[in-house]
Every structure is written in C-alpha cells, then in structure tokens.
Amino acid sequence: MQMKKIVYLLLSILLFLNESISAEEVKFPDKIVISFPPSLIEYNPLYTYSSTEAQLYTAIYEGLVSYDPYTLKPVPAVAEKWEISSDKTEFIFTIRKDAYYWDGTNITAEDFRRSWLKMLSPGENAEYAFLLDVIKGAEKYRKGIKTEEASPGSYTADDPAADKSAVSTESEVGIIVLSKYSLKVILDTPAEHFLKILCHHSFVPVHPAFLDKRDWSDLSSAPGNGPYYILKKSPESILMVKNQLYWDEKNVEIPAIEILFIDDPETTAKMFNNKEIQWATGNFTSDSVSNKRNIIFNPSFATNYYFFNCRIKPWDNPAVRRALLLSAPLEGIRNKNFIFFPAATLVPPIPDYPEAADFEKQDRDKAAKLFNETGEELPEEIIIKIPESFESRRSASLMKESWEEFLNIPVRVEVVNYQNYYQELKKNDYTLGTVSWIGDFPDPLTFLQMWTSGSNLNDAGFSDPLFDDDITASLSLSGKKRYEFLSKAEKRLLDSGVILPVSYSPSINLVSTDELAGWYPNPIDIHPVKYLKFRKAQVHPGLVKADK
C-alpha cells in the first residue's frame, strides 16, 4: 500500500499542476465506452445539479453510503458501518481507515463535517444543501436565521456583551466529529429517508486542499475518492482509469472508462452498432440500432413539467397562474401520440401514495372568470423558455397558439442550447420554463422539498407557508401517514397553479448486454459504475471455443 500511495501522490501532483497526459501514453488492457449528450459538467460536487453529473460522480466520488445497483437501498461506502439511536435521531458513522483521496490522503470525519458545513454556509447557494435541513440546526444556519439564544457553552450568562439573538453558527449544527474516523449526526426529528439522502452525489467529502476553491474547471482532474480518477478530460470526452487506492478496488473489474459527449443521435447508434460504445444514456436513434434488444426501456421516477416564474407580476398571483393554465390546450399537450405516460401530478405513481391530481382539461370559461376576478393586468408578452427538443417545441407551440388567440397578446418561445438551459432558468426574464426532473432518491420528498421557500432548487420563486408546514410535518412521520402529508402538500402545490405536469419520463438506455454485466434498470436511472463487469463469452452446447 505504501508504494501505491507514493505512485498516486506523484500522479496527483501532475494532474493538479495541469500537466497534460495523453491517452496514448497509458496502455489499458481493455475499457468500456459510455456516451452522454453534450453537457457542461460541474466537477465541484458541492454545486452539482444535473443527472449527467449524478451518473459521472458514481465513478469519481463516494459518500458515507451509496446505492445498491439493483435495489437502490443505501449500502456501506466510505462509512463501513453506522449505529442509529433508539429514537432514530442520532447516527454514528464509522469511517474506513483505508478510505483515501487519490493523492493518498486519508478521508476523515472532519472532511465530511467541513464539506457539509461549506454547503450549508449562508450565501453559498449550494444546489442541494436544503436536503440537509433535517439535521439539527442546519436550516437555521443555512438561512442565517437568528436564534433566540445561543447554543450552550457559546457564551456565559453574566457576559454583558453576549448577544443571545446572534445569527446561528456552525457550532449549533448537529454534525459532530467524535474522533478521526467517527462522525455523529443529530437530526431534529426521526427521518426514515435520511440514509437515502446521503446516497445523493453532492454529499461526498471534498479534499481539504480544494474546499475553498469554487471553480474546478481549470483542474486537469478532480480531487475525488471514488473507484476511478480522471486521467484526461475535454468538452468532448473524459478518460477515467481505475483508482488503485480505492478501498474496494479488488472488486472493481473495468480498468478504464471513456466518456464521450455526442450530439448526433445517428452517430451514437452507429458507434454502438460497431461496438465502439457499450452504453449510451439516451440521445440515439432507436430505428438505427441493429439489435433492438439492447434498447432498455423502463419506468422512471421522473416527471416533465412547466413552471411559472413567480417572482414576476402578475404570475405571483395563484389565481392568474391557474387561469392561464386552464386556458391552455391541456389535452393536446398531454397527447398520448407524442408522450408515453401523460402526467396530471408531480410525483409519479408509487404504491400507497395518495394521488393529488390537478386540473386535466381546458376550461376557457373558468379561465376567463378567474382573470376577471383577479383584476390583474396581463403583461405585454408571455415568454416561454425551453431547451432544444422536439417535445418542448411541440408543447410550447400549442401554448403559444392557444394563448395568443385567447388573450390577444404575443407569446414568444425562446429556445436555449441544452448545455446552458438550466443556468438560464436562474434568470428573471421569462414567464414559464420547463424541466425534466429525475428523483434524486426513491421517495416522494425528492419532488416536493425543492419547492419549499428556502430551497436552493426553487427556481420558480414559489413560496407558501402552509406548503412548507406540511413538508416539515412529514419529516417526522413514517409509512402511510407520512405519505398523506406529502400528498396534501403536493395537492396544495398543484392547486396553486405554479406547475403544469406534462408526462412521466421513462428511462431509455442503449446497453450492450452481450459485453456488460452489473448494469440494472432502476427508477432513478443511476447505475454505479464500480459494479460494471465484462460479461464472459458464452460457449453454446455442441460448440468448441478455439484458441487463437
């Protein structure tokens, strides 16, 4: 192990000094190739956002727990084990002593504490920090909320200078280092979904040397701790090789993985047919695929929807939003000839979860009545911001035609390059945007908590204290009772008219099942690459395998 650490230390120095290492300089016995649609990758895990990053991160980062590739249940990762208190509010994680970053530095409990507190820091705006709000003191710290009194030990009662209404500090957050390899997390209330949250790709440890570096785009690699490290990257491709310092490296079979970002679906299909690609994550023409059984189609925990920018008048008024949606050609937008599964809810159907359907049919009479009752003046123009895709163009065109006729005001459809689209949604210059949201963990909360007032993913600017209360109340519940509160919150969200669910998205992958094993379809379409293996060639009865 000591020799391996020395070799990897030298390699990491080359990588982080931006030295160029060509793929031709390193010989691999074999590799697999995966294709993604073009995407801007955020390599700093504290600020991750996209589903492409979620998949890529299974190779280069790892948190306390990770997904079982088949069941999606949390399994030990950097934490070799954990203990849960009888009241289910305290977790003690034991970190592996053989868990390293790629430069041979040990991963410690303090690394997790500092990484999570960095995410939670007021003003940091880390996308998924709000998911940690279930931790004691996390939400107050993240929002910079003043506490009525400081935490015990932070001041003395007879200190006249003590400000008992001081802003919440990191010392009041329930993330506690017990020892170098022991981390204690205290929750506000029991939360049956907490371990599921920790499987999320943003809650990995960040190397201490890079914690205060926001932009990692200039790094030749990324300072991770996963089963692979990046040897070379460009906008067109990423070359990753097996990390020999990974604690479970003996069970990682594939020596190298190449990621290609391919814009042309025909090219993807052609390369797959030629066995130049073993797995394509969408963006391929199915008609051009030679062996159709390699197309894997399965239900996904994902919903396509439109949402209003509630920060702009009059769209901050729920009645106006509802009126506009009721005047839309809803049946045409959800036409089964164009979409697989029409959606009338945000949360996809799951067992025991009560349905909270929204309005499903166009009703212009009701829409006109609502417009008149509000007395709100409509803007000079409605702007629909969409990414470049056939389905987005189709549905937006239907809305444009219908609203221009009904309201007699212009509707502009603004098409944005996919790579830049999600950043465009952060702006305040549009009426409606559209998103295809894939659940970050297999639970209804992943679709609902993002709409709370303090969520960093709430691009709509939606705010409803009663909705927030229902979500908060659900956190301490379990089973069907919890689902009832979540469904109640979803119904309130739908009734507000802030979103228009359009369809439930299936997962469509192109996988060479003759060459790859360890790839399993699942509802959130995340496939940890450490479990991928070369499938051994099968010799059929009556045939003899010849030696070369």
Sequence and secondary structure as in RCSB ss.txt:
>XXXX:A:sequence
MQMKKIVYLLLSILLFLNESISAEEVKFPDKIVISFPPSLIEYNPLYTYSSTEAQLYTAIYEGLVSYDPYTLKPV
PAVAEKWEISSDKTEFIFTIRKDAYYWDGTNITAEDFRRSWLKMLSPGENAEYAFLLDVIKGAEKYRKGIKTEEA
SPGSYTADDPAADKSAVSTESEVGIIVLSKYSLKVILDTPAEHFLKILCHHSFVPVHPAFLDKRDWSDLSSAPGN
GPYYILKKSPESILMVKNQLYWDEKNVEIPAIEILFIDDPETTAKMFNNKEIQWATGNFTSDSVSNKRNIIFNPS
FATNYYFFNCRIKPWDNPAVRRALLLSAPLEGIRNKNFIFFPAATLVPPIPDYPEAADFEKQDRDKAAKLFNETG
EELPEEIIIKIPESFESRRSASLMKESWEEFLNIPVRVEVVNYQNYYQELKKNDYTLGTVSWIGDFPDPLTFLQM
WTSGSNLNDAGFSDPLFDDDITASLSLSGKKRYEFLSKAEKRLLDSGVILPVSYSPSINLVSTDELAGWYPNPID
IHPVKYLKFRKAQVHPGLVKADK
>XXXX:A:secstr
 HHHHHHHHHHHHHHHTT    GGGS  S  EEEEE       SGGG   HHHHHHHHHH   SEEE TTT  EE
ESSEEEEEE TTS EEEEEE TT B TTS B  HHHHHHHHHHHHSTT   TTGGGGGGBTTHHHHHHT B SS 
 TTSS TT TT  TT B  GGGSSEEEEETTEEEEEBSS  TTHHHHHTSTTSS   GGGTT    TT SS    
SSEEEEEE SSEEEEEE TTSTTGGG   SEEEEEE   HHHHHHHHHTTS SEE S S GGG S GGGEEEE  
SEEEEEEE TTSTTTTSHHHHHHHHHTS HHHHT TTT SEE SSSS   TT        S  HHHHHHHHHHH 
    S EEEEEES HHHHHHHHHHHHHHHHHH S EEEEEE HHHHHHHTTSS  SEEEEEEE SSSSTHHHHGG
GSTT TT TT    HHHHHHHHHHTT  HHHHHHHHHHHHHHHHHTTSEEEEEE  EEEEE TTTEES    TT 
   GGG EE      TT      
